[in-house]
Amino acid sequence: MSPVLQNVSFFMVTSLAPGYARTESFCKAAAANTTSQKITYLHLDELKPSAVVQKVCQDLGVVSIPRDLARFLLQRSSGIPYYCEELLRCLRCNDTLLFRTRRPGEKAEDDWESLVAAAVEISALAATSSSSAGNDGGVCIIIRPDVNLENTVLPAALKEIALAQLDQIKPLKQTVLKFAAVIGLVFTTQLLSHILPTDIRHKMNFLLDM
């Protein structure tokens, strides 16, 4: 873009997907560019839980969503708007969501405290639910009682993003990550060490630090 920036006046916004190596290389390229004084680099933080819930309600055109759906989207999207949109699109394509008009006197679900462990999620979701309770409008519900959101298959677009990032990781790191993924999002180093191949077990702590 350097020759273009030197000859044409225009405003351009470029975004980078999450990934330290990708971001680091971009920063180095920008610093080495003769027009680096014209480049402004901004790090966009993930959306707060309350903002995720508000975005979902806006995207669906409703004033209330089930607490199970809110928790699912918060955990799976990690606050990234695109991830949230893809998850919602997948649920709608699979006829998992149902929409109806709120009944007279019906209140939005607001008993978050007993269901959400994280304090930040509790306050955010309760605030959003309470603000929605005074409005009339549509309500989104999960269509089938037998639906388990935790078993929802990852949308193809998000799976491709995950695989693309995995391919950029060195083989030893990949191995540790894959074995950790078998355990789950939260795991102990003792359990991970127990299932790792013996030839990389002694390198586990070093690889985890990286």
N, C-alpha and C positions, 0 to 999 in steps of 0.2 A: 504493500500500500504506500510505501515511501514516495515513489515517483508521482503517484496520483495526488497525495497530500501536498506535494510541492507545487503542483500546477493547477489544481482545482480547489475551489473553496466549497466545502460541504461538511455537513455534520453526520457522523456515523456512530452507531451504537453496536458493539459486538459483545456477545455473552459467551461465557465459557461454562461447560458442564463441570460439576464437582470433580476434583482430582488434583492433588497437590502437584504432581509432576507436570501436568498440562498447564496449570496456572503459573508455575515457576518458570517454565520455558517462555511463556508469553511475557512475563515481566522482564526477563533478560533481553528478549528481542526488542521490547519497547525502550529499555534503557539504552540499548546500542543504536537505536534509530536516531537519525539526525533531527527528526521532528518530535522527539520525545517530550519536549516542553508543551506540545499541543495535545498530548495524550493524558487523560485523567483516568486513573484506575480506581474502581469502587468495588469493595467486597460486599456482596448482598447476603445478609444473614437470613436464616430460615424464618418462615412466618411463625409468629407466636400461636399457641393453641387456640386462643380466642379468635385470631384472624383466620385460622384454618376453618373453624366452624362457621364463621360469618361468610367466608368465601363459598363454602359448600351450600349454604342456604341461598345465597345469591345465584349460584350456578344452577341450582335446582328450581329456583323460583318459589321457595317455601319459607316459612317462618320458624319451622321446627324440624329437627331430625332426631332419630333414635339415638340414645346414648351409646348403644353398641356400635352403631355406624360411626359416630364421632370418634370413639376410642380407636376403632379399626383404622380410620383415615389418619388420625394423629400418629399412630404407631408406624404405619406403612409408608406414609408420605415424607416423614422426617421434616415437615414444614416446607417442602419444595412444592410450589404451586402446580407445576406440570405433572408431578407424580400424583398429586391429589386428583387432578383432572382425568388422568388416564385410569386411575382406580375407579372413579365414579363412572366413567364411560363403560368400563368393563362390567360393572354391576348392572348398569342400565341395559346393556346389550344382552345380558343373561337373564333379564326380567326378574332381577332380585329386588328391585325397589318398586313400591306402590305409592301413589299420591292420592290424597283425598282432601276434602275441605274440612277444616276444623269444626267440630261440633260446638254448639252454643255452650259457653261456660267451661269448655275443656281447657285445661292448662297444659303447657309444655312440660316435659319431664324435667324436674329440677333436683331430684335426689341424687346428685352426683357424688356426694361425699362417701356414700356407702359402696360405690362402684369403681371410683377412680382413685388409685393410690397416690399418684404424684400430686403434690400440693399445687403446683402451678397449673396442672390440668384441671384440678378441682375448681379453683377460683375462676379460671377462664371459661370453662364450660357452664358453670352455674350462672355466671354473669350473663353469658349469651342466652341461656335458656330463660332466665328471668326477664330479660329485656324483650324476648319474643312472646312472653305469656300475655302481654297486654294488647297484642295486635291480632286482627282477624286475617286469615289467609290459609294457604295450603299447608299440609303436614306430610312429610315423607315418612313412610314406615317400611320395614322389611317385609316383603310380600309373603314369604312362607316361614312358618314357625320352625321348620326343620333346617333352615339355612344356618350354617356355621361360617361366619365371616373369616374366622381364623384359617379355614381350609380353602379359602378362595385362591385360585391359581393366579400367579403374577401375570399381568397383561404382557403381551408379546413385546411391546415397545419398551417397557421397563426391563424386561428380561434381557433384551439386546443391549441396553445401556449397562446393565450389571456385567454381562459377559464381556463387553468391550473393555470395561475397566479391569476386569479380572485378567484379560489377555495381556494387559500392560504390566502386570505384576510378575516379578521374577519367579521361576519354578518353585524354589524352596518356600517362598512366601505364599505362593498359591496353595501348596500342599497344606501348610499350617491353617490357612484360611478355610480350605475345604473341610478339613477335619473339624475345625471349630464350628463351622456352619451346621454340621451334622448334630452337634450338641444343641445349638440354638443361639439366640441373641446374647444370652448371658451364660457364662460358663466359668468354671474354676480352672486354674492352670494345672491343678493336680489331675483332674479328669482328662484334660486335653493331653497332658503328658502320657497318661495311661494308654490312650488310643493311637498316639502318633507312632509312625514307624521308628524302629530303634535307631536307624542311622541318622535321623535328624532330631531325635528327642533331646540330645544335649545342646542343640542350637535353639531350642524353643524360645527361651527368654530373650535371646538376642533378636530373633526374628519378630517376636511380639513387640519389642521396643521399636523396631523399625516400622 
